[in-house]
């Protein structure tokens, strides 16, 4: 039996965090056998945090939260007012995650989620390091960790590879800042799915599993067998969360942000059940063999 909590992203179930949507996401996550539900906090103002925590507790589910920033609240900007807005959003997100009972806030915490027209500036990177150092200090008081999600070049210009993330984490210099690998993004930016796992090693704190086209697991070309064996080799025991998006669920605005121009699924429950079984099978196949 694996010790990895297996999670699913709430956007598989619902496109917002209204009480009705949260209730559906929680119930479906539990029904399909997952251990953890991940919420994107792009819609957190509409979330009834106390009710969400109650629902999660009743269902026996763990929770993690993620987010990216907007260009008018981008901590990698050189504009102090823009950076301040981003820092406030991150502080609010940390608070919401804590109030939900979560210990992990992850995602593109270091920039807006979108295509940049120029490389990251020295001043912008310094702002990222300062803001996330302060956020990490606050997170540590709360017993929480931050994850740096490595995203592709079309979604950020700050962290595109595992080595980028490790350098940023080193500069932040906090032991509660971890690395978040995502197979969808790795497929675009890394040489393979294995080497980055070994590079990150025991600093890996969160994993997103997604196909190269974000459809059903196993229907694309990613070598998940090699990836899961690498996770086993480094003895990773943290969450492994399935992430996939379809405009059948995701709101129009977020559909544009995520470039969902074609839907590879419309039935989130069928998708989630398949993903849960697929991940469990990969974990079992990669588990170390006990010999007598």
C-alpha positions in Angstrom: 0.0 0.0 0.0 1.3 3.4 -1.0 2.0 6.2 1.5 1.5 8.9 -1.1 -1.8 10.8 -0.8 -3.5 10.7 -4.2 -5.2 13.9 -5.0 -7.4 15.5 -7.7 -7.8 19.1 -8.7 -11.2 20.6 -8.0 -11.4 22.0 -11.5 -12.1 18.4 -12.7 -15.4 18.8 -10.8 -16.4 22.5 -10.8 -15.3 25.8 -12.3 -15.7 27.9 -9.2 -15.7 27.7 -5.4 -19.3 28.5 -4.6 -20.8 26.4 -1.8 -22.7 24.2 -4.3 -19.6 23.7 -6.4 -17.4 22.9 -3.3 -20.0 20.4 -2.1 -19.9 18.6 -5.4 -16.1 18.6 -5.6 -15.8 17.2 -2.1 -18.4 14.5 -2.5 -17.1 13.4 -5.9 -13.5 13.4 -4.7 -14.5 11.1 -1.8 -16.7 8.9 -3.9 -14.0 8.3 -6.5 -11.5 7.2 -3.8 -9.1 10.1 -3.6 -7.3 11.2 -0.4 -6.8 14.9 -1.1 -8.6 17.7 -3.0 -6.7 20.6 -4.4 -8.4 24.0 -4.8 -7.2 26.8 -7.1 -7.6 30.0 -5.2 -8.2 32.2 -8.3 -11.9 32.2 -7.1 -11.3 32.2 -3.3 -13.4 35.4 -2.6 -16.5 33.3 -3.4 -15.5 30.4 -1.1 -17.1 29.9 2.3 -13.9 28.8 4.0 -15.5 27.5 7.2 -18.1 25.5 5.4 -15.5 24.1 3.0 -13.3 23.0 5.9 -16.3 21.3 7.5 -17.2 19.4 4.3 -13.6 18.3 3.9 -13.4 17.1 7.5 -16.7 15.2 7.2 -15.4 13.5 4.0 -12.1 12.7 5.6 -10.2 14.5 2.8 -6.9 16.3 3.0 -6.6 19.7 1.2 -3.9 21.6 -0.7 -4.2 25.0 -2.4 -2.6 26.4 -5.5 -2.6 29.7 -7.4 -0.9 31.8 -10.0 -1.0 35.6 -10.0 -2.3 38.2 -12.5 -0.3 40.7 -14.5 -1.6 43.5 -12.3 -0.6 41.7 -9.2 2.7 40.2 -10.3 5.5 39.8 -7.7 8.1 39.5 -10.5 7.2 43.0 -11.8 9.5 46.0 -11.3 6.5 48.2 -10.3 6.3 48.4 -6.5 2.5 48.8 -6.5 2.0 45.7 -8.7 4.4 43.7 -6.5 2.5 44.8 -3.4 -0.8 43.7 -4.8 0.7 40.3 -5.6 2.3 40.0 -2.1 -1.1 40.7 -0.6 -2.8 38.0 -2.7 -0.2 35.5 -1.6 -0.7 36.4 2.0 -4.4 36.1 1.7 -4.0 32.7 -0.1 -1.7 31.5 2.7 -4.4 32.5 5.2 -7.2 30.7 3.3 -5.1 27.5 2.9 -4.4 27.5 6.7 -8.1 28.1 7.6 -9.1 25.2 5.3 -6.8 23.0 7.3 -4.2 22.7 4.6 -0.4 22.8 5.1 0.6 23.2 1.4 0.3 26.4 -0.7 1.8 25.8 -4.1 1.7 27.0 -7.8 3.1 29.8 -9.8 3.5 31.9 -6.6 6.4 33.8 -8.3 4.6 35.4 -11.3 1.5 36.0 -13.3 0.2 33.0 -15.1 0.5 34.0 -18.7 2.8 34.5 -21.7 5.5 37.2 -21.1 6.9 39.3 -23.9 10.4 39.6 -22.4 12.8 37.8 -20.1 12.6 38.2 -16.3 14.6 41.3 -15.1 17.1 41.4 -12.4 14.9 43.7 -10.4 11.9 41.5 -10.9 13.7 38.4 -9.7 14.9 40.3 -6.6 11.2 41.2 -5.9 10.3 37.5 -6.2 13.0 36.5 -3.7 12.0 39.2 -1.2 8.3 38.5 -1.3 8.6 34.7 -1.2 11.2 34.9 1.6 8.7 37.0 3.7 5.8 34.6 2.8 7.9 31.6 3.7 8.6 33.1 7.1 4.9 33.6 7.7 4.2 30.0 6.5 6.8 28.6 8.8 5.0 30.2 11.8 1.8 28.4 10.7 3.6 25.1 10.1 3.1 25.3 6.3 5.2 24.8 3.2 5.3 26.6 -0.1 5.7 24.9 -3.4 7.4 26.4 -6.5 5.5 24.9 -9.4 7.7 24.7 -12.5 5.6 25.9 -15.4 6.3 26.1 -19.1 7.5 29.1 -21.0 4.0 30.1 -22.2 2.8 30.5 -18.6 5.8 32.2 -16.8 9.3 33.5 -17.5 10.5 32.9 -13.9 10.8 29.1 -13.4 10.7 26.8 -16.4 12.9 23.9 -15.3 13.8 22.0 -12.1 17.2 23.8 -12.1 15.4 27.2 -12.2 13.3 26.2 -9.3 16.2 24.9 -7.2 18.1 28.1 -7.8 15.2 30.2 -6.8 14.6 28.1 -3.7 18.3 28.4 -2.8 18.0 32.2 -3.0 14.9 32.3 -0.9 16.8 30.2 1.6 13.9 28.8 3.6 13.6 25.1 4.4 9.8 25.1 4.0 10.1 26.1 0.3 9.8 23.0 -1.8 9.7 22.1 -5.4 6.6 21.2 -7.3 7.0 19.0 -10.4 4.2 18.8 -13.1 4.5 16.2 -15.8 2.5 18.4 -18.3 5.0 21.2 -18.0 8.0 18.9 -17.8 7.1 17.4 -21.1 7.6 20.8 -22.7 10.7 22.1 -20.9 12.7 19.2 -19.6 14.9 16.7 -21.5 13.0 13.8 -19.9 10.7 13.0 -17.0 13.4 11.3 -14.9 16.4 13.5 -14.5 14.5 16.4 -12.9 13.2 14.0 -10.2 16.7 13.0 -9.2 17.9 16.7 -9.4 15.2 17.8 -7.0 15.5 14.7 -4.7 14.3 15.2 -1.1 13.3 18.8 -1.9 10.3 17.6 -3.9 7.2 18.6 -2.0 4.3 18.2 -4.5 3.5 16.5 -7.8 1.0 17.2 -10.5 0.2 14.3 -12.9 -1.1 15.3 -16.2 -0.9 14.0 -19.8 1.0 15.9 -22.5 -2.4 17.1 -23.8 -4.1 17.2 -20.3 -6.5 14.4 -21.3 -6.9 10.9 -19.9 -3.8 9.5 -18.3 -2.1 7.0 -20.6 -3.7 8.4 -23.8 -0.8 10.6 -24.6 2.9 9.9 -25.1 4.4 10.5 -21.6 6.5 7.8 -20.0 4.7 7.7 -16.7 6.4 4.3 -15.8 9.8 5.9 -15.8 8.5 8.9 -13.8 6.9 6.8 -11.1 10.0 4.7 -10.8 12.1 7.8 -10.3 9.7 9.0 -7.6 10.1 5.6 -5.9 13.9 5.8 -6.2 14.0 9.1 -4.3 11.4 7.7 -1.8 8.9 10.5 -2.4 5.9 10.1 -0.1 4.2 13.4 -0.7 0.9 14.1 -2.6 0.5 13.1 -6.2 -2.4 15.1 -7.6 -4.2 14.6 -10.9 -4.8 17.8 -12.9 -6.8 18.2 -16.1 -8.9 20.9 -17.5 -11.9 21.1 -19.9 -14.1 24.1 -20.8 -17.0 21.8 -20.0 -16.1 22.7 -16.4 -13.6 25.6 -16.3 -15.0 29.2 -16.5 -14.6 31.1 -19.8 -11.9 33.4 -18.3 -9.8 30.6 -16.9 -10.3 28.7 -20.1 -8.5 31.5 -22.0 -5.8 31.8 -19.4 -5.1 28.0 -19.7 -5.5 27.9 -23.5 -8.1 25.2 -23.4 -9.0 25.4 -27.1 -10.2 21.8 -27.4 -11.9 19.5 -24.8 -10.4 16.1 -24.3 -13.1 15.1 -21.9 -16.6 16.2 -20.8 -17.3 13.6 -18.0 -15.2 14.6 -15.0 -16.3 11.6 -12.9 -15.2 9.1 -15.6 -11.9 10.9 -16.0 -11.3 11.0 -12.3 -12.1 7.4 -11.7 -9.7 6.4 -14.5 -7.0 8.7 -13.2 -7.3 7.3 -9.7 -6.9 3.8 -10.9 -4.0 4.7 -13.3 -2.0 6.4 -10.5 -2.5 3.6 -8.1 -1.4 1.0 -10.7 1.7 3.1 -11.5 2.6 3.4 -7.8 2.1 -0.4 -7.2 4.3 -1.2 -10.3 7.1 1.1 -9.1 7.1 0.1 -5.5 10.3 -1.6 -4.3 10.0 -5.4 -4.2 10.3 -7.1 -0.9 12.4 -10.3 -1.1 12.5 -13.0 1.5 
